[in-house]
Amino acid sequence: MTNEPEGFRQHRFVAPPGATRITLVRHGESAPAIPGRPFPLCDGHGDPALHPDGETQAQLVGAHLAAQHHGGDPIAAIYVTTLQRTAQTAAPLSAALELRPRVEPDLREVFLGEWEGGIFRERVAAGDPIFAQVITEERWDRIPAAEPADEFGARLEAAIGRIHQAHPDERVVAFSHGGVIGHLLHLAARSRPFAFAGADNASVSELVVLGSNWTVRLFNQTTHLD
């Protein structure tokens, strides 16, 4: 047995005092876009329900997060947006934890202007040159009448600020959208705008928020879907 000091060990990440851990979940797969049958709209945004596969994904991500909660990583609140696919994805976790979701309207998806209601998917599939411009310039507002990039970012920052203010030293789960998650992680990492684009349906990402300091802790975890 030695009396040598142990020294300075490495440790797992611990959120700093006052921080909020925001677990971001993209909604499950939504219904397909069918030409000539546009999605219903909610405040101008396409509002499809979940596809049956999306309902299965909601069950899987809900069970995954509930297990974390019961295993010692408690979830203080659940947030959804005004669009039904987030509420439907959150429903299994809400039931498991007996937590009623809170609505944060400003975490709704980026507004796609003239391409709302399912038209976006049609234009992408058709190889529309405007979509190529969106990808090249990494700006959703190249779509006609789409939400300006600065306005999109400002409302997301406001939403995260409200959640952080309400939940210091707590973990919350926010069910949101692919464009939103990508932009939030871009803001945190000060990366290219689309560096975190393409989060999978029912994937899990995470931000740690302390005032204006945002840290990316996880992106696009999907092992619970396998």
FIKOLZA-1660 file (N, C-alpha, C; in steps of 0.1 Angstrom, whole numbers, plus 5000, padded with zeros to 4 digits):
% residues 226
   i   px   py   pz ch aa at
   1 5009 4988 5000  A  M  N
   1 5000 5000 5000  A  M CA
   1 5009 5012 5000  A  M  C
   2 5005 5022 4991  A  T  N
   2 5014 5034 4990  A  T CA
   2 5006 5046 4996  A  T  C
   3 5014 5055 5001  A  N  N
   3 5009 5068 5006  A  N CA
   3 5010 5079 4995  A  N  C
   4 5013 5075 4983  A  E  N
   4 5014 5085 4972  A  E CA
   4 5000 5092 4970  A  E  C
   5 5000 5105 4968  A  P  N
   5 4987 5112 4966  A  P CA
   5 4981 5108 4953  A  P  C
   6 4968 5108 4952  A  E  N
   6 4961 5103 4940  A  E CA
   6 4963 5113 4929  A  E  C
   7 4964 5126 4931  A  G  N
   7 4966 5136 4921  A  G CA
   7 4952 5140 4916  A  G  C
   8 4953 5147 4904  A  F  N
   8 4941 5153 4899  A  F CA
   8 4935 5144 4888  A  F  C
   9 4923 5138 4891  A  R  N
   9 4917 5129 4882  A  R CA
   9 4908 5136 4872  A  R  C
  10 4904 5129 4862  A  Q  N
  10 4894 5134 4852  A  Q CA
  10 4880 5130 4857  A  Q  C
  11 4871 5139 4854  A  H  N
  11 4857 5136 4859  A  H CA
  11 4847 5138 4847  A  H  C
  12 4835 5133 4849  A  R  N
  12 4825 5135 4839  A  R CA
  12 4819 5149 4840  A  R  C
  13 4813 5153 4829  A  F  N
  13 4808 5167 4829  A  F CA
  13 4797 5169 4839  A  F  C
  14 4797 5180 4846  A  V  N
  14 4786 5184 4855  A  V CA
  14 4782 5198 4851  A  V  C
  15 4769 5201 4849  A  A  N
  15 4765 5214 4845  A  A CA
  15 4768 5224 4856  A  A  C
  16 4773 5236 4852  A  P  N
  16 4776 5246 4863  A  P CA
  16 4764 5250 4870  A  P  C
  17 4766 5256 4882  A  P  N
  17 4755 5261 4890  A  P CA
  17 4746 5271 4883  A  P  C
  18 4733 5269 4883  A  G  N
  18 4724 5278 4877  A  G CA
  18 4721 5275 4863  A  G  C
  19 4728 5265 4857  A  A  N
  19 4726 5262 4843  A  A CA
  19 4713 5254 4841  A  A  C
  20 4708 5254 4828  A  T  N
  20 4697 5245 4825  A  T CA
  20 4701 5236 4814  A  T  C
  21 4699 5223 4816  A  R  N
  21 4701 5213 4805  A  R CA
  21 4688 5212 4797  A  R  C
  22 4689 5215 4785  A  I  N
  22 4677 5214 4776  A  I CA
  22 4679 5202 4766  A  I  C
  23 4672 5191 4768  A  T  N
  23 4673 5180 4759  A  T CA
  23 4663 5183 4748  A  T  C
  24 4669 5183 4736  A  L  N
  24 4661 5186 4724  A  L CA
  24 4657 5173 4716  A  L  C
  25 4645 5171 4714  A  V  N
  25 4640 5159 4707  A  V CA
  25 4633 5164 4694  A  V  C
  26 4638 5159 4683  A  R  N
  26 4630 5161 4671  A  R CA
  26 4618 5152 4671  A  R  C
  27 4607 5158 4666  A  H  N
  27 4594 5150 4665  A  H CA
  27 4596 5137 4657  A  H  C
  28 4588 5127 4659  A  G  N
  28 4588 5115 4651  A  G CA
  28 4584 5118 4636  A  G  C
  29 4586 5108 4628  A  E  N
  29 4583 5110 4614  A  E CA
  29 4568 5114 4612  A  E  C
  30 4566 5125 4604  A  S  N
  30 4553 5129 4602  A  S CA
  30 4547 5124 4589  A  S  C
  31 4534 5126 4587  A  A  N
  31 4527 5120 4575  A  A CA
  31 4534 5125 4562  A  A  C
  32 4533 5117 4552  A  P  N
  32 4539 5121 4539  A  P CA
  32 4532 5132 4532  A  P  C
  33 4539 5140 4524  A  A  N
  33 4533 5150 4516  A  A CA
  33 4528 5144 4503  A  A  C
  34 4515 5146 4500  A  I  N
  34 4509 5141 4488  A  I CA
  34 4505 5152 4479  A  I  C
  35 4510 5152 4467  A  P  N
  35 4506 5163 4458  A  P CA
  35 4491 5165 4456  A  P  C
  36 4487 5178 4457  A  G  N
  36 4473 5181 4456  A  G CA
  36 4465 5180 4469  A  G  C
  37 4472 5175 4480  A  R  N
  37 4466 5174 4493  A  R CA
  37 4474 5180 4503  A  R  C
  38 4475 5193 4504  A  P  N
  38 4484 5200 4513  A  P CA
  38 4481 5197 4528  A  P  C
  39 4491 5198 4536  A  F  N
  39 4489 5197 4550  A  F CA
  39 4480 5207 4556  A  F  C
  40 4472 5205 4566  A  P  N
  40 4465 5216 4573  A  P CA
  40 4475 5225 4578  A  P  C
  41 4471 5238 4580  A  L  N
  41 4480 5248 4585  A  L CA
  41 4477 5252 4599  A  L  C
  42 4487 5256 4607  A  C  N
  42 4485 5262 4620  A  C CA
  42 4493 5274 4621  A  C  C
  43 4486 5286 4621  A  D  N
  43 4493 5299 4620  A  D CA
  43 4503 5300 4608  A  D  C
  44 4498 5294 4597  A  G  N
  44 4506 5294 4585  A  G CA
  44 4516 5283 4583  A  G  C
  45 4519 5275 4593  A  H  N
  45 4528 5264 4593  A  H CA
  45 4521 5251 4589  A  H  C
  46 4527 5243 4581  A  G  N
  46 4522 5230 4578  A  G CA
  46 4521 5222 4591  A  G  C
  47 4510 5215 4593  A  D  N
  47 4508 5208 4606  A  D CA
  47 4503 5194 4604  A  D  C
  48 4512 5186 4598  A  P  N
  48 4508 5172 4597  A  P CA
  48 4509 5164 4610  A  P  C
  49 4501 5154 4611  A  A  N
  49 4501 5144 4622  A  A CA
  49 4513 5135 4620  A  A  C
  50 4516 5127 4630  A  L  N
  50 4526 5117 4629  A  L CA
  50 4522 5105 4620  A  L  C
  51 4532 5100 4612  A  H  N
  51 4530 5088 4605  A  H CA
  51 4530 5076 4615  A  H  C
  52 4524 5065 4612  A  P  N
  52 4525 5054 4622  A  P CA
  52 4539 5050 4627  A  P  C
  53 4549 5051 4618  A  D  N
  53 4563 5049 4622  A  D CA
  53 4567 5060 4632  A  D  C
  54 4562 5072 4630  A  G  N
  54 4565 5083 4639  A  G CA
  54 4559 5080 4653  A  G  C
  55 4548 5074 4654  A  E  N
  55 4542 5070 4666  A  E CA
  55 4550 5060 4674  A  E  C
  56 4556 5050 4666  A  T  N
  56 4565 5041 4672  A  T CA
  56 4577 5048 4677  A  T  C
  57 4583 5057 4669  A  Q  N
  57 4594 5064 4674  A  Q CA
  57 4592 5072 4687  A  Q  C
  58 4580 5078 4688  A  A  N
  58 4576 5085 4700  A  A CA
  58 4576 5076 4712  A  A  C
  59 4571 5064 4710  A  Q  N
  59 4571 5054 4721  A  Q CA
  59 4586 5051 4726  A  Q  C
  60 4594 5049 4716  A  L  N
  60 4608 5045 4719  A  L CA
  60 4616 5057 4726  A  L  C
  61 4615 5069 4720  A  V  N
  61 4622 5080 4727  A  V CA
  61 4616 5083 4740  A  V  C
  62 4603 5082 4742  A  G  N
  62 4597 5084 4755  A  G CA
  62 4602 5074 4765  A  G  C
  63 4602 5061 4761  A  A  N
  63 4607 5051 4771  A  A CA
  63 4622 5054 4774  A  A  C
  64 4630 5058 4765  A  H  N
  64 4644 5061 4767  A  H CA
  64 4646 5072 4777  A  H  C
  65 4638 5083 4775  A  L  N
  65 4640 5094 4784  A  L CA
  65 4633 5091 4798  A  L  C
  66 4622 5084 4798  A  A  N
  66 4616 5080 4811  A  A CA
  66 4626 5072 4819  A  A  C
  67 4633 5063 4813  A  A  N
  67 4643 5054 4820  A  A CA
  67 4654 5063 4826  A  A  C
  68 4658 5073 4819  A  Q  N
  68 4668 5083 4824  A  Q CA
  68 4663 5090 4837  A  Q  C
  69 4650 5094 4835  A  H  N
  69 4644 5101 4847  A  H CA
  69 4643 5092 4859  A  H  C
  70 4639 5080 4857  A  H  N
  70 4637 5071 4869  A  H CA
  70 4651 5066 4873  A  H  C
  71 4661 5067 4865  A  G  N
  71 4674 5062 4868  A  G CA
  71 4683 5072 4875  A  G  C
  72 4677 5084 4878  A  G  N
  72 4685 5094 4886  A  G CA
  72 4688 5106 4878  A  G  C
  73 4683 5108 4866  A  D  N
  73 4685 5120 4858  A  D CA
  73 4672 5127 4856  A  D  C
  74 4666 5134 4866  A  P  N
  74 4652 5138 4866  A  P CA
  74 4650 5149 4855  A  P  C
  75 4638 5148 4850  A  I  N
  75 4633 5158 4840  A  I CA
  75 4622 5166 4847  A  I  C
  76 4624 5179 4848  A  A  N
  76 4616 5188 4855  A  A CA
  76 4604 5193 4847  A  A  C
  77 4605 5194 4834  A  A  N
  77 4594 5199 4826  A  A CA
  77 4595 5193 4812  A  A  C
  78 4584 5193 4804  A  I  N
  78 4584 5189 4790  A  I CA
  78 4578 5201 4783  A  I  C
  79 4584 5205 4772  A  Y  N
  79 4580 5215 4763  A  Y CA
  79 4576 5210 4749  A  Y  C
  80 4566 5215 4743  A  V  N
  80 4562 5212 4729  A  V CA
  80 4560 5226 4722  A  V  C
  81 4558 5225 4709  A  T  N
  81 4555 5237 4701  A  T CA
  81 4540 5237 4698  A  T  C
  82 4535 5246 4690  A  T  N
  82 4521 5247 4686  A  T CA
  82 4518 5237 4676  A  T  C
  83 4527 5230 4670  A  L  N
  83 4525 5220 4659  A  L CA
  83 4523 5206 4665  A  L  C
  84 4512 5200 4660  A  Q  N
  84 4507 5187 4666  A  Q CA
  84 4518 5176 4667  A  Q  C
  85 4527 5176 4657  A  R  N
  85 4536 5165 4657  A  R CA
  85 4545 5165 4669  A  R  C
  86 4548 5176 4675  A  T  N
  86 4556 5176 4687  A  T CA
  86 4548 5172 4699  A  T  C
  87 4536 5176 4700  A  A  N
  87 4527 5171 4711  A  A CA
  87 4525 5156 4711  A  A  C
  88 4523 5151 4699  A  Q  N
  88 4521 5137 4697  A  Q CA
  88 4534 5129 4701  A  Q  C
  89 4545 5134 4697  A  T  N
  89 4558 5128 4701  A  T CA
  89 4560 5128 4716  A  T  C
  90 4556 5139 4722  A  A  N
  90 4559 5140 4736  A  A CA
  90 4549 5132 4745  A  A  C
  91 4538 5128 4739  A  A  N
  91 4527 5122 4747  A  A CA
  91 4532 5109 4755  A  A  C
  92 4539 5100 4749  A  P  N
  92 4543 5089 4758  A  P CA
  92 4552 5093 4770  A  P  C
  93 4561 5102 4768  A  L  N
  93 4569 5106 4779  A  L CA
  93 4561 5114 4790  A  L  C
  94 4552 5122 4785  A  S  N
  94 4543 5129 4793  A  S CA
  94 4535 5120 4802  A  S  C
  95 4529 5109 4796  A  A  N
  95 4522 5100 4804  A  A CA
  95 4530 5092 4814  A  A  C
  96 4542 5088 4810  A  A  N
  96 4551 5081 4818  A  A CA
  96 4555 5089 4831  A  A  C
  97 4557 5102 4829  A  L  N
  97 4562 5110 4840  A  L CA
  97 4551 5118 4847  A  L  C
  98 4539 5117 4841  A  E  N
  98 4528 5125 4846  A  E CA
  98 4531 5140 4847  A  E  C
  99 4537 5144 4836  A  L  N
  99 4540 5158 4834  A  L CA
  99 4532 5164 4822  A  L  C
 100 4525 5174 4825  A  R  N
 100 4517 5180 4814  A  R CA
 100 4527 5189 4806  A  R  C
 101 4527 5187 4792  A  P  N
 101 4536 5196 4784  A  P CA
 101 4533 5210 4785  A  P  C
 102 4543 5219 4784  A  R  N
 102 4541 5233 4783  A  R CA
 102 4543 5237 4769  A  R  C
 103 4536 5246 4764  A  V  N
 103 4537 5251 4750  A  V CA
 103 4547 5263 4749  A  V  C
 104 4557 5261 4741  A  E  N
 104 4566 5273 4738  A  E CA
 104 4565 5275 4723  A  E  C
 105 4556 5285 4719  A  P  N
 105 4554 5287 4705  A  P CA
 105 4566 5291 4697  A  P  C
 106 4576 5297 4703  A  D  N
 106 4588 5302 4695  A  D CA
 106 4598 5291 4692  A  D  C
 107 4595 5279 4696  A  L  N
 107 4603 5267 4692  A  L CA
 107 4597 5260 4680  A  L  C
 108 4586 5266 4674  A  R  N
 108 4581 5260 4662  A  R CA
 108 4591 5260 4650  A  R  C
 109 4588 5252 4640  A  E  N
 109 4597 5251 4629  A  E CA
 109 4599 5265 4621  A  E  C
 110 4610 5266 4614  A  V  N
 110 4612 5278 4606  A  V CA
 110 4600 5278 4596  A  V  C
 111 4595 5291 4593  A  F  N
 111 4584 5293 4584  A  F CA
 111 4590 5292 4570  A  F  C
 112 4584 5284 4561  A  L  N
 112 4589 5282 4548  A  L CA
 112 4582 5289 4537  A  L  C
 113 4574 5299 4541  A  G  N
 113 4568 5308 4531  A  G CA
 113 4559 5301 4521  A  G  C
 114 4563 5303 4508  A  E  N
 114 4555 5297 4497  A  E CA
 114 4556 5282 4496  A  E  C
 115 4565 5277 4504  A  W  N
 115 4567 5262 4503  A  W CA
 115 4561 5255 4515  A  W  C
 116 4553 5261 4523  A  E  N
 116 4546 5255 4534  A  E CA
 116 4535 5245 4529  A  E  C
 117 4531 5237 4539  A  G  N
 117 4520 5228 4536  A  G CA
 117 4524 5215 4529  A  G  C
 118 4537 5212 4529  A  G  N
 118 4541 5200 4522  A  G CA
 118 4548 5203 4509  A  G  C
 119 4547 5215 4504  A  I  N
 119 4553 5219 4491  A  I CA
 119 4568 5217 4491  A  I  C
 120 4574 5220 4503  A  F  N
 120 4589 5219 4505  A  F CA
 120 4594 5206 4501  A  F  C
 121 4587 5195 4505  A  R  N
 121 4592 5182 4502  A  R CA
 121 4591 5179 4487  A  R  C
 122 4580 5184 4481  A  E  N
 122 4579 5182 4466  A  E CA
 122 4590 5189 4459  A  E  C
 123 4593 5201 4463  A  R  N
 123 4603 5209 4456  A  R CA
 123 4617 5203 4458  A  R  C
 124 4620 5198 4470  A  V  N
 124 4633 5191 4472  A  V CA
 124 4634 5178 4463  A  V  C
 125 4623 5170 4463  A  A  N
 125 4623 5158 4455  A  A CA
 125 4625 5161 4440  A  A  C
 126 4620 5173 4436  A  A  N
 126 4620 5177 4421  A  A CA
 126 4634 5183 4418  A  A  C
 127 4643 5185 4428  A  G  N
 127 4655 5192 4425  A  G CA
 127 4654 5207 4422  A  G  C
 128 4645 5213 4428  A  D  N
 128 4643 5228 4426  A  D CA
 128 4656 5235 4428  A  D  C
 129 4660 5244 4419  A  P  N
 129 4672 5252 4420  A  P CA
 129 4672 5261 4432  A  P  C
 130 4661 5265 4437  A  I  N
 130 4660 5273 4449  A  I CA
 130 4665 5265 4461  A  I  C
 131 4661 5253 4461  A  F  N
 131 4666 5244 4473  A  F CA
 131 4681 5243 4472  A  F  C
 132 4686 5242 4460  A  A  N
 132 4701 5241 4459  A  A CA
 132 4707 5254 4464  A  A  C
 133 4701 5265 4462  A  Q  N
 133 4706 5278 4467  A  Q CA
 133 4705 5278 4483  A  Q  C
 134 4694 5272 4488  A  V  N
 134 4693 5271 4503  A  V CA
 134 4704 5264 4508  A  V  C
 135 4708 5252 4502  A  I  N
 135 4718 5244 4508  A  I CA
 135 4732 5251 4506  A  I  C
 136 4734 5257 4494  A  T  N
 136 4747 5263 4492  A  T CA
 136 4750 5275 4501  A  T  C
 137 4739 5283 4503  A  E  N
 137 4741 5295 4511  A  E CA
 137 4737 5293 4526  A  E  C
 138 4731 5281 4529  A  E  N
 138 4728 5278 4542  A  E CA
 138 4718 5288 4548  A  E  C
 139 4708 5291 4541  A  R  N
 139 4697 5301 4545  A  R CA
 139 4684 5296 4540  A  R  C
 140 4675 5294 4550  A  W  N
 140 4661 5290 4547  A  W CA
 140 4654 5302 4540  A  W  C
 141 4658 5314 4542  A  D  N
 141 4651 5325 4536  A  D CA
 141 4654 5328 4522  A  D  C
 142 4660 5319 4515  A  R  N
 142 4661 5319 4501  A  R CA
 142 4648 5314 4494  A  R  C
 143 4640 5307 4502  A  I  N
 143 4627 5303 4498  A  I CA
 143 4618 5315 4498  A  I  C
 144 4610 5317 4487  A  P  N
 144 4601 5329 4486  A  P CA
 144 4592 5330 4499  A  P  C
 145 4593 5342 4505  A  A  N
 145 4584 5346 4516  A  A CA
 145 4588 5338 4529  A  A  C
 146 4599 5331 4529  A  A  N
 146 4602 5324 4541  A  A CA
 146 4607 5333 4552  A  A  C
 147 4608 5328 4564  A  E  N
 147 4611 5336 4576  A  E CA
 147 4626 5341 4575  A  E  C
 148 4628 5354 4577  A  P  N
 148 4642 5359 4576  A  P CA
 148 4651 5352 4587  A  P  C
 149 4663 5350 4583  A  A  N
 149 4672 5343 4592  A  A CA
 149 4674 5350 4605  A  A  C
 150 4675 5363 4605  A  D  N
 150 4677 5370 4618  A  D CA
 150 4665 5369 4627  A  D  C
 151 4653 5369 4621  A  E  N
 151 4641 5368 4629  A  E CA
 151 4639 5354 4635  A  E  C
 152 4643 5344 4627  A  F  N
 152 4643 5330 4631  A  F CA
 152 4652 5329 4643  A  F  C
 153 4664 5333 4642  A  G  N
 153 4674 5332 4653  A  G CA
 153 4669 5339 4665  A  G  C
 154 4664 5351 4664  A  A  N
 154 4659 5359 4675  A  A CA
 154 4648 5353 4683  A  A  C
 155 4639 5347 4676  A  R  N
 155 4628 5340 4684  A  R CA
 155 4633 5328 4691  A  R  C
 156 4642 5320 4685  A  L  N
 156 4647 5309 4692  A  L CA
 156 4655 5313 4704  A  L  C
 157 4663 5323 4703  A  E  N
 157 4671 5328 4715  A  E CA
 157 4661 5332 4726  A  E  C
 158 4650 5339 4722  A  A  N
 158 4641 5343 4732  A  A CA
 158 4634 5331 4739  A  A  C
 159 4631 5321 4731  A  A  N
 159 4625 5309 4737  A  A CA
 159 4634 5302 4747  A  A  C
 160 4647 5300 4743  A  I  N
 160 4656 5294 4752  A  I CA
 160 4659 5302 4764  A  I  C
 161 4659 5315 4763  A  G  N
 161 4660 5324 4774  A  G CA
 161 4649 5322 4784  A  G  C
 162 4637 5321 4779  A  R  N
 162 4625 5319 4788  A  R CA
 162 4626 5306 4796  A  R  C
 163 4630 5295 4788  A  I  N
 163 4631 5282 4794  A  I CA
 163 4642 5282 4805  A  I  C
 164 4653 5288 4802  A  H  N
 164 4664 5289 4811  A  H CA
 164 4660 5296 4824  A  H  C
 165 4654 5307 4822  A  Q  N
 165 4650 5315 4833  A  Q CA
 165 4640 5308 4843  A  Q  C
 166 4632 5299 4837  A  A  N
 166 4622 5292 4844  A  A CA
 166 4628 5279 4851  A  A  C
 167 4640 5275 4846  A  H  N
 167 4645 5262 4851  A  H CA
 167 4660 5262 4854  A  H  C
 168 4665 5271 4863  A  P  N
 168 4679 5270 4867  A  P CA
 168 4681 5257 4874  A  P  C
 169 4693 5251 4872  A  D  N
 169 4697 5239 4879  A  D CA
 169 4687 5227 4877  A  D  C
 170 4681 5227 4865  A  E  N
 170 4671 5217 4862  A  E CA
 170 4674 5212 4848  A  E  C
 171 4668 5200 4845  A  R  N
 171 4668 5194 4831  A  R CA
 171 4654 5194 4826  A  R  C
 172 4652 5199 4814  A  V  N
 172 4639 5199 4807  A  V CA
 172 4641 5192 4794  A  V  C
 173 4630 5187 4788  A  V  N
 173 4630 5181 4775  A  V CA
 173 4621 5190 4766  A  V  C
 174 4626 5194 4755  A  A  N
 174 4618 5202 4745  A  A CA
 174 4617 5194 4732  A  A  C
 175 4605 5191 4729  A  F  N
 175 4602 5184 4716  A  F CA
 175 4600 5195 4705  A  F  C
 176 4608 5195 4695  A  S  N
 176 4608 5205 4685  A  S CA
 176 4610 5200 4671  A  S  C
 177 4617 5207 4663  A  H  N
 177 4618 5204 4648  A  H CA
 177 4632 5204 4643  A  H  C
 178 4635 5198 4632  A  G  N
 178 4648 5197 4627  A  G CA
 178 4655 5210 4624  A  G  C
 179 4648 5219 4618  A  G  N
 179 4654 5232 4615  A  G CA
 179 4657 5240 4627  A  G  C
 180 4649 5239 4637  A  V  N
 180 4651 5245 4650  A  V CA
 180 4663 5240 4657  A  V  C
 181 4663 5227 4658  A  I  N
 181 4675 5220 4665  A  I CA
 181 4688 5224 4659  A  I  C
 182 4688 5223 4645  A  G  N
 182 4700 5226 4638  A  G CA
 182 4704 5241 4641  A  G  C
 183 4695 5250 4641  A  H  N
 183 4699 5264 4643  A  H CA
 183 4703 5267 4657  A  H  C
 184 4696 5260 4667  A  L  N
 184 4700 5262 4681  A  L CA
 184 4715 5258 4683  A  L  C
 185 4718 5246 4678  A  L  N
 185 4732 5241 4680  A  L CA
 185 4742 5249 4672  A  L  C
 186 4738 5254 4661  A  H  N
 186 4746 5264 4653  A  H CA
 186 4749 5276 4662  A  H  C
 187 4739 5282 4668  A  L  N
 187 4741 5294 4676  A  L CA
 187 4750 5290 4688  A  L  C
 188 4748 5279 4694  A  A  N
 188 4757 5275 4705  A  A CA
 188 4771 5273 4701  A  A  C
 189 4773 5267 4690  A  A  N
 189 4787 5263 4686  A  A CA
 189 4794 5274 4677  A  A  C
 190 4786 5284 4674  A  R  N
 190 4791 5295 4664  A  R CA
 190 4796 5289 4652  A  R  C
 191 4789 5279 4646  A  S  N
 191 4793 5271 4635  A  S CA
 191 4787 5277 4622  A  S  C
 192 4790 5270 4611  A  R  N
 192 4782 5272 4599  A  R CA
 192 4767 5271 4602  A  R  C
 193 4758 5278 4595  A  P  N
 193 4744 5277 4598  A  P CA
 193 4738 5263 4597  A  P  C
 194 4743 5255 4588  A  F  N
 194 4737 5242 4586  A  F CA
 194 4746 5231 4591  A  F  C
 195 4756 5234 4599  A  A  N
 195 4765 5224 4604  A  A CA
 195 4758 5213 4612  A  A  C
 196 4747 5216 4618  A  F  N
 196 4740 5206 4626  A  F CA
 196 4726 5203 4619  A  F  C
 197 4725 5205 4606  A  A  N
 197 4713 5202 4599  A  A CA
 197 4711 5187 4598  A  A  C
 198 4698 5183 4597  A  G  N
 198 4696 5169 4594  A  G CA
 198 4694 5160 4606  A  G  C
 199 4690 5165 4618  A  A  N
 199 4688 5157 4630  A  A CA
 199 4677 5147 4626  A  A  C
 200 4678 5134 4629  A  D  N
 200 4669 5124 4626  A  D CA
 200 4656 5125 4634  A  D  C
 201 4645 5120 4629  A  N  N
 201 4632 5120 4636  A  N CA
 201 4634 5112 4649  A  N  C
 202 4629 5118 4660  A  A  N
 202 4630 5112 4674  A  A CA
 202 4644 5111 4679  A  A  C
 203 4653 5118 4673  A  S  N
 203 4667 5119 4678  A  S CA
 203 4668 5128 4690  A  S  C
 204 4678 5126 4698  A  V  N
 204 4681 5134 4710  A  V CA
 204 4693 5142 4709  A  V  C
 205 4692 5155 4712  A  S  N
 205 4704 5164 4712  A  S CA
 205 4703 5171 4726  A  S  C
 206 4714 5179 4729  A  E  N
 206 4713 5186 4742  A  E CA
 206 4721 5198 4742  A  E  C
 207 4716 5209 4748  A  L  N
 207 4723 5221 4751  A  L CA
 207 4723 5223 4767  A  L  C
 208 4734 5229 4771  A  V  N
 208 4735 5234 4785  A  V CA
 208 4736 5249 4784  A  V  C
 209 4727 5255 4790  A  V  N
 209 4725 5270 4789  A  V CA
 209 4727 5277 4802  A  V  C
 210 4736 5286 4803  A  L  N
 210 4739 5294 4814  A  L CA
 210 4740 5309 4809  A  L  C
 211 4729 5316 4811  A  G  N
 211 4729 5330 4805  A  G CA
 211 4731 5330 4790  A  G  C
 212 4741 5337 4786  A  S  N
 212 4744 5338 4771  A  S CA
 212 4754 5327 4767  A  S  C
 213 4758 5319 4776  A  N  N
 213 4768 5308 4773  A  N CA
 213 4760 5295 4770  A  N  C
 214 4760 5291 4758  A  W  N
 214 4754 5278 4754  A  W CA
 214 4764 5268 4750  A  W  C
 215 4763 5256 4755  A  T  N
 215 4772 5245 4752  A  T CA
 215 4765 5233 4746  A  T  C
 216 4770 5228 4735  A  V  N
 216 4764 5216 4729  A  V CA
 216 4770 5204 4736  A  V  C
 217 4761 5196 4741  A  R  N
 217 4766 5184 4748  A  R CA
 217 4763 5171 4741  A  R  C
 218 4753 5171 4731  A  L  N
 218 4749 5159 4724  A  L CA
 218 4742 5163 4711  A  L  C
 219 4744 5155 4701  A  F  N
 219 4737 5158 4688  A  F CA
 219 4733 5145 4682  A  F  C
 220 4720 5144 4679  A  N  N
 220 4715 5133 4670  A  N CA
 220 4717 5119 4676  A  N  C
 221 4715 5117 4689  A  Q  N
 221 4716 5104 4694  A  Q CA
 221 4703 5096 4690  A  Q  C
 222 4706 5084 4684  A  T  N
 222 4694 5076 4679  A  T CA
 222 4695 5061 4684  A  T  C
 223 4704 5058 4693  A  T  N
 223 4705 5044 4697  A  T CA
 223 4692 5038 4702  A  T  C
 224 4684 5046 4708  A  H  N
 224 4671 5042 4714  A  H CA
 224 4661 5037 4703  A  H  C
 225 4664 5041 4690  A  L  N
 225 4655 5037 4679  A  L CA
 225 4659 5024 4672  A  L  C
 226 4671 5019 4676  A  D  N
 226 4676 5007 4670  A  D CA
 226 4668 4994 4674  A  D  C
% end
